[in-house]
């Protein structure tokens, strides 16, 4: 099992990694825990409590900037994951 990735320390900005899973995060807690164990990061639903199956597929991992590339790589290797990418930062219009 991969080691747990460092979480952002206080004062360090967290980088959000968006994860699209097969099925819905809310309906398959076992699959979510499996992904967390493989990637070494906790995940949380991006849209908690939604009934829309498509929105329920998305989760967020908040990681330290130094661990982003490794976390995304590990997530992309998970059979239960359709996609994993770094959420773009906020930008002015």
PDB file with one MODEL, atoms N, CA, C and O in Angstrom:
MODEL        1
ATOM      1  N   UNK A   1       0.845  -1.175   0.000  1.00  0.00           N
ATOM      2  CA  UNK A   1       0.000   0.000   0.000  1.00  0.00           C
ATOM      3  C   UNK A   1       0.892   1.240   0.000  1.00  0.00           C
ATOM      4  O   UNK A   1       1.879   1.290   0.734  1.00  0.00           O
ATOM      5  N   UNK A   2       0.551   2.250  -0.823  1.00  0.00           N
ATOM      6  CA  UNK A   2       1.358   3.465  -0.871  1.00  0.00           C
ATOM      7  C   UNK A   2       1.341   4.213   0.456  1.00  0.00           C
ATOM      8  O   UNK A   2       0.383   4.129   1.224  1.00  0.00           O
ATOM      9  N   UNK A   3       2.395   4.927   0.701  1.00  0.00           N
ATOM     10  CA  UNK A   3       2.470   5.759   1.897  1.00  0.00           C
ATOM     11  C   UNK A   3       1.501   6.914   1.773  1.00  0.00           C
ATOM     12  O   UNK A   3       1.174   7.358   0.672  1.00  0.00           O
ATOM     13  N   UNK A   4       1.045   7.395   2.920  1.00  0.00           N
ATOM     14  CA  UNK A   4       0.150   8.547   2.930  1.00  0.00           C
ATOM     15  C   UNK A   4       0.925   9.782   2.502  1.00  0.00           C
ATOM     16  O   UNK A   4       2.039  10.029   2.963  1.00  0.00           O
ATOM     17  N   UNK A   5       0.318  10.545   1.619  1.00  0.00           N
ATOM     18  CA  UNK A   5       0.945  11.768   1.116  1.00  0.00           C
ATOM     19  C   UNK A   5       0.859  12.858   2.178  1.00  0.00           C
ATOM     20  O   UNK A   5      -0.062  12.855   2.995  1.00  0.00           O
ATOM     21  N   UNK A   6       1.793  13.774   2.174  1.00  0.00           N
ATOM     22  CA  UNK A   6       1.720  14.869   3.137  1.00  0.00           C
ATOM     23  C   UNK A   6       0.506  15.742   2.845  1.00  0.00           C
ATOM     24  O   UNK A   6       0.217  16.073   1.695  1.00  0.00           O
ATOM     25  N   UNK A   7      -0.184  16.101   3.897  1.00  0.00           N
ATOM     26  CA  UNK A   7      -1.297  17.029   3.714  1.00  0.00           C
ATOM     27  C   UNK A   7      -0.749  18.440   3.875  1.00  0.00           C
ATOM     28  O   UNK A   7       0.308  18.635   4.475  1.00  0.00           O
ATOM     29  N   UNK A   8      -1.468  19.424   3.341  1.00  0.00           N
ATOM     30  CA  UNK A   8      -0.967  20.797   3.458  1.00  0.00           C
ATOM     31  C   UNK A   8      -0.833  21.193   4.922  1.00  0.00           C
ATOM     32  O   UNK A   8      -1.739  20.957   5.720  1.00  0.00           O
ATOM     33  N   UNK A   9       0.283  21.787   5.266  1.00  0.00           N
ATOM     34  CA  UNK A   9       0.452  22.274   6.630  1.00  0.00           C
ATOM     35  C   UNK A   9      -0.280  23.603   6.755  1.00  0.00           C
ATOM     36  O   UNK A   9      -0.615  24.241   5.757  1.00  0.00           O
ATOM     37  N   UNK A  10      -0.518  24.002   7.975  1.00  0.00           N
ATOM     38  CA  UNK A  10      -1.212  25.274   8.148  1.00  0.00           C
ATOM     39  C   UNK A  10      -0.373  26.378   7.518  1.00  0.00           C
ATOM     40  O   UNK A  10       0.835  26.458   7.739  1.00  0.00           O
ATOM     41  N   UNK A  11      -1.005  27.198   6.758  1.00  0.00           N
ATOM     42  CA  UNK A  11      -0.317  28.275   6.070  1.00  0.00           C
ATOM     43  C   UNK A  11       0.085  27.910   4.655  1.00  0.00           C
ATOM     44  O   UNK A  11       0.285  28.792   3.820  1.00  0.00           O
ATOM     45  N   UNK A  12       0.206  26.624   4.376  1.00  0.00           N
ATOM     46  CA  UNK A  12       0.552  26.184   3.024  1.00  0.00           C
ATOM     47  C   UNK A  12      -0.750  25.997   2.243  1.00  0.00           C
ATOM     48  O   UNK A  12      -1.677  25.356   2.739  1.00  0.00           O
ATOM     49  N   UNK A  13      -0.830  26.543   1.040  1.00  0.00           N
ATOM     50  CA  UNK A  13      -2.066  26.392   0.275  1.00  0.00           C
ATOM     51  C   UNK A  13      -2.246  24.947  -0.174  1.00  0.00           C
ATOM     52  O   UNK A  13      -1.293  24.297  -0.603  1.00  0.00           O
ATOM     53  N   UNK A  14      -3.468  24.454  -0.070  1.00  0.00           N
ATOM     54  CA  UNK A  14      -3.765  23.105  -0.549  1.00  0.00           C
ATOM     55  C   UNK A  14      -4.031  23.166  -2.044  1.00  0.00           C
ATOM     56  O   UNK A  14      -4.622  24.122  -2.547  1.00  0.00           O
ATOM     57  N   UNK A  15      -3.593  22.147  -2.736  1.00  0.00           N
ATOM     58  CA  UNK A  15      -3.901  22.004  -4.148  1.00  0.00           C
ATOM     59  C   UNK A  15      -5.039  20.999  -4.231  1.00  0.00           C
ATOM     60  O   UNK A  15      -4.976  19.926  -3.630  1.00  0.00           O
ATOM     61  N   UNK A  16      -6.081  21.351  -4.979  1.00  0.00           N
ATOM     62  CA  UNK A  16      -7.214  20.453  -5.118  1.00  0.00           C
ATOM     63  C   UNK A  16      -7.045  19.585  -6.355  1.00  0.00           C
ATOM     64  O   UNK A  16      -6.797  20.078  -7.455  1.00  0.00           O
ATOM     65  N   UNK A  17      -7.184  18.285  -6.148  1.00  0.00           N
ATOM     66  CA  UNK A  17      -7.146  17.331  -7.237  1.00  0.00           C
ATOM     67  C   UNK A  17      -8.567  16.801  -7.411  1.00  0.00           C
ATOM     68  O   UNK A  17      -9.165  16.285  -6.466  1.00  0.00           O
ATOM     69  N   UNK A  18      -9.097  16.930  -8.615  1.00  0.00           N
ATOM     70  CA  UNK A  18     -10.447  16.462  -8.920  1.00  0.00           C
ATOM     71  C   UNK A  18     -10.338  15.030  -9.421  1.00  0.00           C
ATOM     72  O   UNK A  18      -9.484  14.702 -10.244  1.00  0.00           O
ATOM     73  N   UNK A  19     -11.230  14.181  -8.898  1.00  0.00           N
ATOM     74  CA  UNK A  19     -11.226  12.769  -9.252  1.00  0.00           C
ATOM     75  C   UNK A  19     -12.612  12.381  -9.754  1.00  0.00           C
ATOM     76  O   UNK A  19     -13.612  12.620  -9.076  1.00  0.00           O
ATOM     77  N   UNK A  20     -12.669  11.786 -10.938  1.00  0.00           N
ATOM     78  CA  UNK A  20     -13.917  11.239 -11.466  1.00  0.00           C
ATOM     79  C   UNK A  20     -13.851   9.733 -11.299  1.00  0.00           C
ATOM     80  O   UNK A  20     -12.990   9.074 -11.882  1.00  0.00           O
ATOM     81  N   UNK A  21     -14.764   9.187 -10.498  1.00  0.00           N
ATOM     82  CA  UNK A  21     -14.760   7.752 -10.239  1.00  0.00           C
ATOM     83  C   UNK A  21     -15.832   7.057 -11.063  1.00  0.00           C
ATOM     84  O   UNK A  21     -16.786   7.683 -11.525  1.00  0.00           O
ATOM     85  N   UNK A  22     -15.659   5.757 -11.239  1.00  0.00           N
ATOM     86  CA  UNK A  22     -16.694   4.959 -11.890  1.00  0.00           C
ATOM     87  C   UNK A  22     -17.781   4.747 -10.862  1.00  0.00           C
ATOM     88  O   UNK A  22     -17.480   4.385  -9.724  1.00  0.00           O
ATOM     89  N   UNK A  23     -19.038   4.960 -11.222  1.00  0.00           N
ATOM     90  CA  UNK A  23     -20.122   4.888 -10.255  1.00  0.00           C
ATOM     91  C   UNK A  23     -20.207   6.185  -9.493  1.00  0.00           C
ATOM     92  O   UNK A  23     -19.667   7.197  -9.940  1.00  0.00           O
ATOM     93  N   UNK A  24     -20.863   6.183  -8.368  1.00  0.00           N
ATOM     94  CA  UNK A  24     -20.947   7.415  -7.587  1.00  0.00           C
ATOM     95  C   UNK A  24     -20.213   7.254  -6.265  1.00  0.00           C
ATOM     96  O   UNK A  24     -20.255   6.193  -5.642  1.00  0.00           O
ATOM     97  N   UNK A  25     -19.560   8.287  -5.859  1.00  0.00           N
ATOM     98  CA  UNK A  25     -18.825   8.283  -4.595  1.00  0.00           C
ATOM     99  C   UNK A  25     -19.776   7.998  -3.437  1.00  0.00           C
ATOM    100  O   UNK A  25     -19.460   7.202  -2.553  1.00  0.00           O
ATOM    101  N   UNK A  26     -20.920   8.637  -3.440  1.00  0.00           N
ATOM    102  CA  UNK A  26     -21.861   8.491  -2.342  1.00  0.00           C
ATOM    103  C   UNK A  26     -22.412   7.076  -2.233  1.00  0.00           C
ATOM    104  O   UNK A  26     -22.709   6.618  -1.129  1.00  0.00           O
ATOM    105  N   UNK A  27     -22.553   6.381  -3.344  1.00  0.00           N
ATOM    106  CA  UNK A  27     -23.162   5.046  -3.324  1.00  0.00           C
ATOM    107  C   UNK A  27     -22.162   3.923  -3.119  1.00  0.00           C
ATOM    108  O   UNK A  27     -22.574   2.803  -2.816  1.00  0.00           O
ATOM    109  N   UNK A  28     -20.890   4.165  -3.268  1.00  0.00           N
ATOM    110  CA  UNK A  28     -19.907   3.090  -3.173  1.00  0.00           C
ATOM    111  C   UNK A  28     -18.755   3.488  -2.262  1.00  0.00           C
ATOM    112  O   UNK A  28     -17.657   3.798  -2.726  1.00  0.00           O
ATOM    113  N   UNK A  29     -19.019   3.475  -0.968  1.00  0.00           N
ATOM    114  CA  UNK A  29     -18.004   3.879   0.000  1.00  0.00           C
ATOM    115  C   UNK A  29     -16.797   2.943  -0.030  1.00  0.00           C
ATOM    116  O   UNK A  29     -15.675   3.389   0.210  1.00  0.00           O
ATOM    117  N   UNK A  30     -16.999   1.667  -0.318  1.00  0.00           N
ATOM    118  CA  UNK A  30     -15.878   0.720  -0.364  1.00  0.00           C
ATOM    119  C   UNK A  30     -14.913   1.075  -1.488  1.00  0.00           C
ATOM    120  O   UNK A  30     -13.697   1.017  -1.305  1.00  0.00           O
ATOM    121  N   UNK A  31     -15.452   1.444  -2.655  1.00  0.00           N
ATOM    122  CA  UNK A  31     -14.589   1.836  -3.771  1.00  0.00           C
ATOM    123  C   UNK A  31     -13.823   3.108  -3.434  1.00  0.00           C
ATOM    124  O   UNK A  31     -12.646   3.237  -3.771  1.00  0.00           O
ATOM    125  N   UNK A  32     -14.486   4.038  -2.774  1.00  0.00           N
ATOM    126  CA  UNK A  32     -13.829   5.287  -2.374  1.00  0.00           C
ATOM    127  C   UNK A  32     -12.673   4.991  -1.423  1.00  0.00           C
ATOM    128  O   UNK A  32     -11.589   5.552  -1.582  1.00  0.00           O
ATOM    129  N   UNK A  33     -12.884   4.125  -0.447  1.00  0.00           N
ATOM    130  CA  UNK A  33     -11.821   3.775   0.509  1.00  0.00           C
ATOM    131  C   UNK A  33     -10.669   3.070  -0.204  1.00  0.00           C
ATOM    132  O   UNK A  33      -9.505   3.272   0.144  1.00  0.00           O
ATOM    133  N   UNK A  34     -10.988   2.246  -1.195  1.00  0.00           N
ATOM    134  CA  UNK A  34      -9.949   1.567  -1.964  1.00  0.00           C
ATOM    135  C   UNK A  34      -9.084   2.584  -2.716  1.00  0.00           C
ATOM    136  O   UNK A  34      -7.859   2.469  -2.741  1.00  0.00           O
ATOM    137  N   UNK A  35      -9.724   3.564  -3.319  1.00  0.00           N
ATOM    138  CA  UNK A  35      -8.993   4.611  -4.038  1.00  0.00           C
ATOM    139  C   UNK A  35      -8.114   5.395  -3.067  1.00  0.00           C
ATOM    140  O   UNK A  35      -6.953   5.677  -3.362  1.00  0.00           O
ATOM    141  N   UNK A  36      -8.671   5.743  -1.913  1.00  0.00           N
ATOM    142  CA  UNK A  36      -7.898   6.483  -0.908  1.00  0.00           C
ATOM    143  C   UNK A  36      -6.655   5.694  -0.491  1.00  0.00           C
ATOM    144  O   UNK A  36      -5.570   6.262  -0.367  1.00  0.00           O
ATOM    145  N   UNK A  37      -6.813   4.394  -0.278  1.00  0.00           N
ATOM    146  CA  UNK A  37      -5.686   3.564   0.149  1.00  0.00           C
ATOM    147  C   UNK A  37      -4.623   3.484  -0.943  1.00  0.00           C
ATOM    148  O   UNK A  37      -3.429   3.554  -0.654  1.00  0.00           O
ATOM    149  N   UNK A  38      -5.049   3.339  -2.185  1.00  0.00           N
ATOM    150  CA  UNK A  38      -4.096   3.231  -3.296  1.00  0.00           C
ATOM    151  C   UNK A  38      -3.348   4.541  -3.545  1.00  0.00           C
ATOM    152  O   UNK A  38      -2.159   4.531  -3.863  1.00  0.00           O
ATOM    153  N   UNK A  39      -4.048   5.663  -3.399  1.00  0.00           N
ATOM    154  CA  UNK A  39      -3.443   6.967  -3.689  1.00  0.00           C
ATOM    155  C   UNK A  39      -2.777   7.587  -2.473  1.00  0.00           C
ATOM    156  O   UNK A  39      -1.939   8.476  -2.621  1.00  0.00           O
ATOM    157  N   UNK A  40      -3.133   7.137  -1.270  1.00  0.00           N
ATOM    158  CA  UNK A  40      -2.537   7.684  -0.055  1.00  0.00           C
ATOM    159  C   UNK A  40      -3.077   9.034   0.359  1.00  0.00           C
ATOM    160  O   UNK A  40      -2.418   9.773   1.090  1.00  0.00           O
ATOM    161  N   UNK A  41      -4.291   9.366  -0.109  1.00  0.00           N
ATOM    162  CA  UNK A  41      -4.914  10.642   0.253  1.00  0.00           C
ATOM    163  C   UNK A  41      -6.390  10.438   0.564  1.00  0.00           C
ATOM    164  O   UNK A  41      -7.029   9.555  -0.009  1.00  0.00           O
ATOM    165  N   UNK A  42      -6.938  11.247   1.467  1.00  0.00           N
ATOM    166  CA  UNK A  42      -8.385  11.183   1.703  1.00  0.00           C
ATOM    167  C   UNK A  42      -9.140  11.891   0.575  1.00  0.00           C
ATOM    168  O   UNK A  42      -8.665  12.885   0.026  1.00  0.00           O
ATOM    169  N   UNK A  43     -10.310  11.372   0.243  1.00  0.00           N
ATOM    170  CA  UNK A  43     -11.179  11.983  -0.761  1.00  0.00           C
ATOM    171  C   UNK A  43     -12.487  12.382  -0.094  1.00  0.00           C
ATOM    172  O   UNK A  43     -12.918  11.773   0.884  1.00  0.00           O
ATOM    173  N   UNK A  44     -13.098  13.407  -0.640  1.00  0.00           N
ATOM    174  CA  UNK A  44     -14.431  13.797  -0.171  1.00  0.00           C
ATOM    175  C   UNK A  44     -15.278  14.114  -1.396  1.00  0.00           C
ATOM    176  O   UNK A  44     -14.763  14.591  -2.407  1.00  0.00           O
ATOM    177  N   UNK A  45     -16.577  13.850  -1.304  1.00  0.00           N
ATOM    178  CA  UNK A  45     -17.442  14.146  -2.442  1.00  0.00           C
ATOM    179  C   UNK A  45     -17.356  15.623  -2.830  1.00  0.00           C
ATOM    180  O   UNK A  45     -17.341  16.499  -1.965  1.00  0.00           O
ATOM    181  N   UNK A  46     -17.301  15.886  -4.107  1.00  0.00           N
ATOM    182  CA  UNK A  46     -17.257  17.261  -4.597  1.00  0.00           C
ATOM    183  C   UNK A  46     -18.630  17.921  -4.436  1.00  0.00           C
ATOM    184  O   UNK A  46     -18.731  19.122  -4.186  1.00  0.00           O
ATOM    185  N   UNK A  47     -19.678  17.116  -4.584  1.00  0.00           N
ATOM    186  CA  UNK A  47     -21.056  17.605  -4.480  1.00  0.00           C
ATOM    187  C   UNK A  47     -21.813  16.718  -3.494  1.00  0.00           C
ATOM    188  O   UNK A  47     -22.628  15.899  -3.919  1.00  0.00           O
ATOM    189  N   UNK A  48     -21.568  16.859  -2.186  1.00  0.00           N
ATOM    190  CA  UNK A  48     -22.214  15.969  -1.220  1.00  0.00           C
ATOM    191  C   UNK A  48     -23.734  16.116  -1.236  1.00  0.00           C
ATOM    192  O   UNK A  48     -24.274  17.217  -1.343  1.00  0.00           O
ATOM    193  N   UNK A  49     -24.395  14.980  -1.126  1.00  0.00           N
ATOM    194  CA  UNK A  49     -25.851  14.994  -1.014  1.00  0.00           C
ATOM    195  C   UNK A  49     -26.623  15.139  -2.311  1.00  0.00           C
ATOM    196  O   UNK A  49     -27.849  15.238  -2.276  1.00  0.00           O
ATOM    197  N   UNK A  50     -25.951  15.156  -3.457  1.00  0.00           N
ATOM    198  CA  UNK A  50     -26.669  15.304  -4.723  1.00  0.00           C
ATOM    199  C   UNK A  50     -27.313  13.988  -5.117  1.00  0.00           C
ATOM    200  O   UNK A  50     -26.829  12.914  -4.762  1.00  0.00           O
ATOM    201  N   UNK A  51     -28.413  14.085  -5.857  1.00  0.00           N
ATOM    202  CA  UNK A  51     -29.059  12.871  -6.360  1.00  0.00           C
ATOM    203  C   UNK A  51     -28.680  12.606  -7.813  1.00  0.00           C
ATOM    204  O   UNK A  51     -28.974  11.532  -8.339  1.00  0.00           O
ATOM    205  N   UNK A  52     -28.039  13.557  -8.463  1.00  0.00           N
ATOM    206  CA  UNK A  52     -27.615  13.399  -9.851  1.00  0.00           C
ATOM    207  C   UNK A  52     -26.411  12.451  -9.909  1.00  0.00           C
ATOM    208  O   UNK A  52     -25.368  12.723  -9.315  1.00  0.00           O
ATOM    209  N   UNK A  53     -26.567  11.345 -10.625  1.00  0.00           N
ATOM    210  CA  UNK A  53     -25.516  10.331 -10.690  1.00  0.00           C
ATOM    211  C   UNK A  53     -24.225  10.878 -11.296  1.00  0.00           C
ATOM    212  O   UNK A  53     -23.135  10.513 -10.855  1.00  0.00           O
ATOM    213  N   UNK A  54     -24.332  11.738 -12.288  1.00  0.00           N
ATOM    214  CA  UNK A  54     -23.131  12.278 -12.929  1.00  0.00           C
ATOM    215  C   UNK A  54     -22.340  13.155 -11.955  1.00  0.00           C
ATOM    216  O   UNK A  54     -21.118  13.030 -11.876  1.00  0.00           O
ATOM    217  N   UNK A  55     -23.008  14.030 -11.220  1.00  0.00           N
ATOM    218  CA  UNK A  55     -22.315  14.879 -10.247  1.00  0.00           C
ATOM    219  C   UNK A  55     -21.755  14.049  -9.087  1.00  0.00           C
ATOM    220  O   UNK A  55     -20.724  14.397  -8.512  1.00  0.00           O
ATOM    221  N   UNK A  56     -22.436  12.956  -8.749  1.00  0.00           N
ATOM    222  CA  UNK A  56     -21.992  12.100  -7.656  1.00  0.00           C
ATOM    223  C   UNK A  56     -20.700  11.362  -7.943  1.00  0.00           C
ATOM    224  O   UNK A  56     -20.105  10.796  -7.026  1.00  0.00           O
ATOM    225  N   UNK A  57     -20.252  11.352  -9.176  1.00  0.00           N
ATOM    226  CA  UNK A  57     -19.013  10.666  -9.569  1.00  0.00           C
ATOM    227  C   UNK A  57     -17.754  11.427  -9.169  1.00  0.00           C
ATOM    228  O   UNK A  57     -16.661  10.862  -9.210  1.00  0.00           O
ATOM    229  N   UNK A  58     -17.880  12.692  -8.784  1.00  0.00           N
ATOM    230  CA  UNK A  58     -16.704  13.533  -8.573  1.00  0.00           C
ATOM    231  C   UNK A  58     -16.347  13.681  -7.100  1.00  0.00           C
ATOM    232  O   UNK A  58     -17.210  13.862  -6.241  1.00  0.00           O
ATOM    233  N   UNK A  59     -15.043  13.597  -6.839  1.00  0.00           N
ATOM    234  CA  UNK A  59     -14.506  13.775  -5.493  1.00  0.00           C
ATOM    235  C   UNK A  59     -13.318  14.727  -5.576  1.00  0.00           C
ATOM    236  O   UNK A  59     -12.794  15.013  -6.653  1.00  0.00           O
ATOM    237  N   UNK A  60     -12.912  15.206  -4.407  1.00  0.00           N
ATOM    238  CA  UNK A  60     -11.783  16.145  -4.299  1.00  0.00           C
ATOM    239  C   UNK A  60     -10.775  15.585  -3.297  1.00  0.00           C
ATOM    240  O   UNK A  60     -11.152  15.073  -2.243  1.00  0.00           O
ATOM    241  N   UNK A  61      -9.502  15.688  -3.635  1.00  0.00           N
ATOM    242  CA  UNK A  61      -8.412  15.418  -2.698  1.00  0.00           C
ATOM    243  C   UNK A  61      -7.663  16.729  -2.524  1.00  0.00           C
ATOM    244  O   UNK A  61      -7.338  17.392  -3.509  1.00  0.00           O
ATOM    245  N   UNK A  62      -7.389  17.106  -1.299  1.00  0.00           N
ATOM    246  CA  UNK A  62      -6.610  18.315  -1.021  1.00  0.00           C
ATOM    247  C   UNK A  62      -5.230  17.869  -0.557  1.00  0.00           C
ATOM    248  O   UNK A  62      -5.093  17.200   0.467  1.00  0.00           O
ATOM    249  N   UNK A  63      -4.215  18.247  -1.320  1.00  0.00           N
ATOM    250  CA  UNK A  63      -2.864  17.758  -1.047  1.00  0.00           C
ATOM    251  C   UNK A  63      -1.851  18.898  -1.030  1.00  0.00           C
ATOM    252  O   UNK A  63      -2.098  19.995  -1.530  1.00  0.00           O
ATOM    253  N   UNK A  64      -0.718  18.595  -0.443  1.00  0.00           N
ATOM    254  CA  UNK A  64       0.371  19.560  -0.422  1.00  0.00           C
ATOM    255  C   UNK A  64       0.917  19.720  -1.848  1.00  0.00           C
ATOM    256  O   UNK A  64       0.947  18.752  -2.608  1.00  0.00           O
ATOM    257  N   UNK A  65       1.341  20.918  -2.208  1.00  0.00           N
ATOM    258  CA  UNK A  65       1.876  21.135  -3.555  1.00  0.00           C
ATOM    259  C   UNK A  65       2.996  20.166  -3.927  1.00  0.00           C
ATOM    260  O   UNK A  65       3.109  19.767  -5.086  1.00  0.00           O
ATOM    261  N   UNK A  66       3.810  19.792  -2.966  1.00  0.00           N
ATOM    262  CA  UNK A  66       4.931  18.892  -3.248  1.00  0.00           C
ATOM    263  C   UNK A  66       4.497  17.471  -3.610  1.00  0.00           C
ATOM    264  O   UNK A  66       5.295  16.704  -4.149  1.00  0.00           O
ATOM    265  N   UNK A  67       3.245  17.108  -3.321  1.00  0.00           N
ATOM    266  CA  UNK A  67       2.773  15.745  -3.559  1.00  0.00           C
ATOM    267  C   UNK A  67       1.818  15.626  -4.740  1.00  0.00           C
ATOM    268  O   UNK A  67       1.370  14.524  -5.057  1.00  0.00           O
ATOM    269  N   UNK A  68       1.501  16.726  -5.391  1.00  0.00           N
ATOM    270  CA  UNK A  68       0.463  16.727  -6.423  1.00  0.00           C
ATOM    271  C   UNK A  68       0.750  15.747  -7.554  1.00  0.00           C
ATOM    272  O   UNK A  68      -0.113  14.939  -7.896  1.00  0.00           O
ATOM    273  N   UNK A  69       1.923  15.798  -8.133  1.00  0.00           N
ATOM    274  CA  UNK A  69       2.218  14.937  -9.287  1.00  0.00           C
ATOM    275  C   UNK A  69       2.111  13.459  -8.933  1.00  0.00           C
ATOM    276  O   UNK A  69       1.555  12.676  -9.703  1.00  0.00           O
ATOM    277  N   UNK A  70       2.630  13.079  -7.794  1.00  0.00           N
ATOM    278  CA  UNK A  70       2.580  11.682  -7.370  1.00  0.00           C
ATOM    279  C   UNK A  70       1.138  11.244  -7.100  1.00  0.00           C
ATOM    280  O   UNK A  70       0.740  10.146  -7.489  1.00  0.00           O
ATOM    281  N   UNK A  71       0.367  12.088  -6.442  1.00  0.00           N
ATOM    282  CA  UNK A  71      -1.031  11.751  -6.145  1.00  0.00           C
ATOM    283  C   UNK A  71      -1.831  11.572  -7.434  1.00  0.00           C
ATOM    284  O   UNK A  71      -2.570  10.598  -7.572  1.00  0.00           O
ATOM    285  N   UNK A  72      -1.689  12.496  -8.374  1.00  0.00           N
ATOM    286  CA  UNK A  72      -2.422  12.390  -9.644  1.00  0.00           C
ATOM    287  C   UNK A  72      -2.019  11.110 -10.371  1.00  0.00           C
ATOM    288  O   UNK A  72      -2.871  10.409 -10.916  1.00  0.00           O
ATOM    289  N   UNK A  73      -0.731  10.807 -10.381  1.00  0.00           N
ATOM    290  CA  UNK A  73      -0.251   9.590 -11.039  1.00  0.00           C
ATOM    291  C   UNK A  73      -0.863   8.345 -10.386  1.00  0.00           C
ATOM    292  O   UNK A  73      -1.327   7.444 -11.085  1.00  0.00           O
ATOM    293  N   UNK A  74      -0.866   8.294  -9.066  1.00  0.00           N
ATOM    294  CA  UNK A  74      -1.446   7.149  -8.357  1.00  0.00           C
ATOM    295  C   UNK A  74      -2.946   7.033  -8.620  1.00  0.00           C
ATOM    296  O   UNK A  74      -3.462   5.935  -8.829  1.00  0.00           O
ATOM    297  N   UNK A  75      -3.638   8.166  -8.609  1.00  0.00           N
ATOM    298  CA  UNK A  75      -5.080   8.136  -8.856  1.00  0.00           C
ATOM    299  C   UNK A  75      -5.394   7.622 -10.253  1.00  0.00           C
ATOM    300  O   UNK A  75      -6.319   6.832 -10.440  1.00  0.00           O
ATOM    301  N   UNK A  76      -4.627   8.070 -11.220  1.00  0.00           N
ATOM    302  CA  UNK A  76      -4.871   7.647 -12.607  1.00  0.00           C
ATOM    303  C   UNK A  76      -4.637   6.153 -12.808  1.00  0.00           C
ATOM    304  O   UNK A  76      -5.185   5.564 -13.739  1.00  0.00           O
ATOM    305  N   UNK A  77      -3.839   5.540 -11.954  1.00  0.00           N
ATOM    306  CA  UNK A  77      -3.590   4.103 -12.041  1.00  0.00           C
ATOM    307  C   UNK A  77      -4.699   3.262 -11.412  1.00  0.00           C
ATOM    308  O   UNK A  77      -4.753   2.054 -11.640  1.00  0.00           O
ATOM    309  N   UNK A  78      -5.576   3.872 -10.630  1.00  0.00           N
ATOM    310  CA  UNK A  78      -6.651   3.139  -9.960  1.00  0.00           C
ATOM    311  C   UNK A  78      -7.708   2.701 -10.966  1.00  0.00           C
ATOM    312  O   UNK A  78      -8.173   3.504 -11.775  1.00  0.00           O
ATOM    313  N   UNK A  79      -8.081   1.441 -10.916  1.00  0.00           N
ATOM    314  CA  UNK A  79      -9.088   0.906 -11.831  1.00  0.00           C
ATOM    315  C   UNK A  79     -10.443   1.588 -11.649  1.00  0.00           C
ATOM    316  O   UNK A  79     -11.223   1.672 -12.598  1.00  0.00           O
ATOM    317  N   UNK A  80     -10.731   2.075 -10.439  1.00  0.00           N
ATOM    318  CA  UNK A  80     -12.021   2.699 -10.159  1.00  0.00           C
ATOM    319  C   UNK A  80     -12.092   4.167 -10.580  1.00  0.00           C
ATOM    320  O   UNK A  80     -13.140   4.801 -10.452  1.00  0.00           O
ATOM    321  N   UNK A  81     -10.973   4.710 -11.085  1.00  0.00           N
ATOM    322  CA  UNK A  81     -10.895   6.132 -11.436  1.00  0.00           C
ATOM    323  C   UNK A  81     -10.936   6.307 -12.955  1.00  0.00           C
ATOM    324  O   UNK A  81     -10.154   5.699 -13.685  1.00  0.00           O
ATOM    325  N   UNK A  82     -11.860   7.149 -13.414  1.00  0.00           N
ATOM    326  CA  UNK A  82     -11.937   7.486 -14.839  1.00  0.00           C
ATOM    327  C   UNK A  82     -10.982   8.620 -15.191  1.00  0.00           C
ATOM    328  O   UNK A  82     -10.419   8.635 -16.285  1.00  0.00           O
ATOM    329  N   UNK A  83     -10.792   9.577 -14.268  1.00  0.00           N
ATOM    330  CA  UNK A  83      -9.929  10.732 -14.531  1.00  0.00           C
ATOM    331  C   UNK A  83      -9.473  11.346 -13.213  1.00  0.00           C
ATOM    332  O   UNK A  83     -10.161  11.252 -12.197  1.00  0.00           O
ATOM    333  N   UNK A  84      -8.304  11.974 -13.248  1.00  0.00           N
ATOM    334  CA  UNK A  84      -7.784  12.728 -12.106  1.00  0.00           C
ATOM    335  C   UNK A  84      -6.970  13.879 -12.667  1.00  0.00           C
ATOM    336  O   UNK A  84      -6.122  13.691 -13.539  1.00  0.00           O
ATOM    337  N   UNK A  85      -7.240  15.074 -12.156  1.00  0.00           N
ATOM    338  CA  UNK A  85      -6.522  16.251 -12.650  1.00  0.00           C
ATOM    339  C   UNK A  85      -6.487  17.328 -11.580  1.00  0.00           C
ATOM    340  O   UNK A  85      -7.316  17.349 -10.670  1.00  0.00           O
ATOM    341  N   UNK A  86      -5.517  18.218 -11.701  1.00  0.00           N
ATOM    342  CA  UNK A  86      -5.391  19.335 -10.764  1.00  0.00           C
ATOM    343  C   UNK A  86      -6.445  20.371 -11.138  1.00  0.00           C
ATOM    344  O   UNK A  86      -6.560  20.776 -12.295  1.00  0.00           O
ATOM    345  N   UNK A  87      -7.205  20.788 -10.139  1.00  0.00           N
ATOM    346  CA  UNK A  87      -8.215  21.812 -10.367  1.00  0.00           C
ATOM    347  C   UNK A  87      -7.507  23.134 -10.671  1.00  0.00           C
ATOM    348  O   UNK A  87      -6.656  23.575  -9.898  1.00  0.00           O
ATOM    349  N   UNK A  88      -7.856  23.766 -11.795  1.00  0.00           N
ATOM    350  CA  UNK A  88      -7.221  25.059 -12.107  1.00  0.00           C
ATOM    351  C   UNK A  88      -7.517  26.094 -11.021  1.00  0.00           C
ATOM    352  O   UNK A  88      -8.591  26.088 -10.420  1.00  0.00           O
ATOM    353  N   UNK A  89      -6.573  26.959 -10.787  1.00  0.00           N
ATOM    354  CA  UNK A  89      -6.762  28.017  -9.812  1.00  0.00           C
ATOM    355  C   UNK A  89      -7.782  29.037 -10.288  1.00  0.00           C
ATOM    356  O   UNK A  89      -8.090  29.122 -11.477  1.00  0.00           O
ATOM    357  N   UNK A  90      -8.285  29.786  -9.368  1.00  0.00           N
ATOM    358  CA  UNK A  90      -9.219  30.861  -9.732  1.00  0.00           C
ATOM    359  C   UNK A  90      -8.520  31.881 -10.586  1.00  0.00           C
ATOM    360  O   UNK A  90      -7.363  32.224 -10.347  1.00  0.00           O
ATOM    361  N   UNK A  91      -9.220  32.361 -11.576  1.00  0.00           N
ATOM    362  CA  UNK A  91      -8.647  33.362 -12.484  1.00  0.00           C
ATOM    363  C   UNK A  91      -9.608  34.522 -12.641  1.00  0.00           C
ATOM    364  O   UNK A  91     -10.825  34.353 -12.561  1.00  0.00           O
ATOM    365  N   UNK A  92      -9.060  35.683 -12.862  1.00  0.00           N
ATOM    366  CA  UNK A  92      -9.899  36.849 -13.102  1.00  0.00           C
ATOM    367  C   UNK A  92     -10.484  36.746 -14.510  1.00  0.00           C
ATOM    368  O   UNK A  92      -9.846  36.203 -15.412  1.00  0.00           O
ATOM    369  N   UNK A  93     -11.705  37.273 -14.698  1.00  0.00           N
ATOM    370  CA  UNK A  93     -12.305  37.200 -16.037  1.00  0.00           C
ATOM    371  C   UNK A  93     -11.565  38.020 -17.064  1.00  0.00           C
ATOM    372  O   UNK A  93     -11.959  38.050 -18.230  1.00  0.00           O
TER     373      UNK A  93
ENDMDL
END
